[in-house]
Amino acid sequence: WFHCRRFFLRPGFASETMDGAPAAPLLAALPGEELGVLAVVTLPGLLLEACSDYAMLMRFMPLSASATHVEIDWLVSENAVEGVDLDSSRVEEFWRLTAEQDWRLCEENHLGVDSSGYRPGPYAPGERGVEQFVRWYLNRMNENERLRGGGSAT
């Protein structure tokens, strides 16, 4: 129901901003700015990414089979002051771009799956996270069915 991973940003980048420069003061007494990112996903719908200067929480709440409500929050040092040592517009710019690209891919994928020509097939190697989510979801559905005395969702 969860997974964590750490990844490094490209050389010269210290934060998840468009130019890689921090947008806020360091979050804690860290040994340096180029620590990369810690990503934590909890299923079914929470993503946390923390870099040296801020953390981002993204929560997904399904509304229907084709719509999801998304909330994004950014956490910075409690002493950060907007316009002095914090530029939240730089954090928002990065996440608006990346999130909207991801959402567009999901919307286009949904159109394909919803079409009359769709035929299920194997996941591509780069879709490991999607496959893990589907397996988790099906296992949860099967567990719920067993608890109710029903059959299998697979």
N, C-alpha and C positions, 0 to 999 in steps of 0.2 A: 504493500500500500504506500510505500515511499521509496525514493532513491535519492542519493546525494552524489554530487561529483564536483570536483574542483577543476577549473580550466584556466589556462593562462591567456591573457590578452596579447595582442601582437606586440612586438618590440616597440618600446617608446610609449606605450599606452599604460596608464595607471588607473583608468576608470572606464566605466561603460558610458562614455559620452562620445559625441561625433568626432572630436579631436583627440580624445584619449586623456585629456587633462582633467584633474579632479574638479568637480563643481561645488564641493563642500569640504569642510575640514575633515581630517581623518576621524573615523568613528571611535578609535581607541588608541591605546599606546601600542601601535603596530610597529614591527621592525622596518617597514618601508612601504612605499606606495604601490610597488609593482608586485602585489601578492596574487593577482588574478582575481577570480570570482569563485565563490562557493554557491552552488545551486542546489536547492532542496525542493523536491516535488513530493507532495502528498496527494494521494488519490482519494477522492475523484477530482478535486479542483483547486489546488493551491500551489503556487510557484513562489519561491523566495530566491532572490539572487542578491548576494552581498559582495560588494567590492570595498576598497579601502575607505571610500568617502560617503557611501550611502548604501542602503538596502532597498530593494523593491519587492513588494508583495503584490501578486496578481491573483485574484480570486475569480473563479469561473462558476456561474450558477446557471444550469440549464433551464431554459424557459419552455422549450418544446424540442422536438426532434431536429428542428432547423434553426433554432435561435438560442443564443447564450448571452447572459448579462455578464459583463466583466468589470471588476473594480480593480483599480491600480492605486497603491499607496507607496510613497517614498518615505523612508526613514533616514534622518540625518542626525548629527550630533545635536543634543539639546541646546548647546550654546551657539549654534550656527545662526547667523543673522542675514536674512535675505538682503542682497545688494551690498553687503560688506564682505562676507567670506562664503556666501552661498548664492548660487545662480541656479535656481530650480528650473528655469526655462531650458537650460542645457540638458538636464536630466530628462525632462519631459520630451524634448525634441528627439532624443535617442530612442526612448521607449515608444513614442508615437510612431516613429518610422518603422521600428522593428515589429511592434505589435500589429500595426495595420497591415504590414506585409504578410505576417502570419495569418491574420484573419482573412485576408483576401484569398490566400491559398486554401484555407478551410472552406470558404464560401464556394470557390471554384470546384474544389473536390466534391463538395456536397451536390453541386449541380450535376456533376458526372455520375455520382452514385445514384442520384434521383432519376437519371435518364433511363429510357426504355432499353438502351443499348448496353447498359452496365452489366458486366459479368465479373463476379468476384475472382480474384487471383491472389498469388502470393505477395507479401510485402516486399518492397525493395530493401536492400541492406541498410540504407539510410533511414528507414522508417521503424527502427527498433523500438523507439519510445511509443509509437502508435500501437505497434503489435503488443508491447507489454501492457499498455492500457486496456486494449481489447481483451487480452487474456485475463487481466485482473477483473474487468467488468463481467465477463462471462462466468468466471469463478464465483463472483459475488451473487450473480443471478442464480446460478446452480445451487449455491448454499441457501439462498432464500427459498428456492423451490423445495429443496430437501426439508427445510424447517416447516414448510407448509404442507408437506406430504405430496408434492407434485413431482413432475418429471424433470428432465434436463433442458437447459436453455441452449445447449450446443447442438 
